[in-house]
Amino acid sequence: MEQLPESINFKTLFSYDTVYSADSVEWCPHQPYKNFFVCGTYQLTEKQDEQSNRRLGRIMLFSIGKNELKLHHSLDTAAVLDQKWCPNLINGLPILGVVNAERSIEIYKFENKHLHLYARYSFADNGSETLILSLDWSSGKYECQEPQLVCSDSKGNVHLLTLTLSGELNLVRSFHSHEYEAWIVGFYYWDINVIFSGGDDSLLLKHDMRCETPDVKIRHHQAGVTSFHSNKSKEFVVASGSYDEHVHIWDIRNLKKAMSTIKMPGPLWRLKWDPFCQRFLLAACMLGGVHYVDVNSNGKFVGSYYEHKNISYGADWCFLDSTEVKEIDSSANVIIGSCSFYDHLLCVSKTKCEF
């Protein structure tokens, strides 16, 4: 196997064998649980009869402390494709959204260091396999006690739902968006009538939910569009990433040309603006490692992490501030979680970044 480069400005704090292939890491954004995160897994069990193949998964709830990574709860589920914590508390509790390989979106409430099923919506079985691939919450900027969720699926569809305070998930609208897999979907947090979706047809689409069809089709990516994130502190700014190894930074008022483009060391799977000032982008680059770049400095690479020997699908920023991080490790001010697939490896690492 080709030797990977040395990591830069990163050092591993903890590593963990997830047994099943790991593809999602998401840190809880809420006090006093910012040291908690979930890791989602996906395992295909192949049988001689293809109809008997099953996609199994687990949602694993961890916390970190000084010299400690602790598993609190493990839930066996259908294979997990994506997870997102609701940005605001619902009924005073942290809420986690999960999409899976059995046509379902599930909502869990986090209470007493365990995850408890709160709501579920399963899409109709049309006789063919459908995986729900990504999801996002509408309350990334403005808090809401009955937020909307958007998710995308392997048939190229996008679905809009509402979570009620009584714990019901109600489907608002479904529409066909892409000719192949709709890998990613996300809200524009400044106006939740606006949704972006990216698909294996290499298109990034801007949808206005008040209209019937996409109002902008963006063809700048040269391969499937796999990642998208709206910047909650800089109005009009969004980021997209693709299998083509490029990140584009967009001003949504002019989508004919990207404001800037950053060449990454591998195909993109996840992009996350940092939770502190939304200046840095964390990128899971599959076979090219995990990196974060300074968008204000023409995409300068600040940190590169190469401890994953396999496909890095999951990456997220820990929400602990620099003072809280120093209680765990005095030589760092930022903690990041990441995971990789076939080697089923979860890593928690530390870095230093000037916010």
Order of alpha helices (4+ residues) and beta strands (2+ residues): beta-beta-beta-beta-beta-beta-beta-beta-beta-beta-beta-beta-beta-beta-beta-beta-beta-beta-beta-beta-beta-beta-beta-beta-beta-beta-alpha-beta-beta
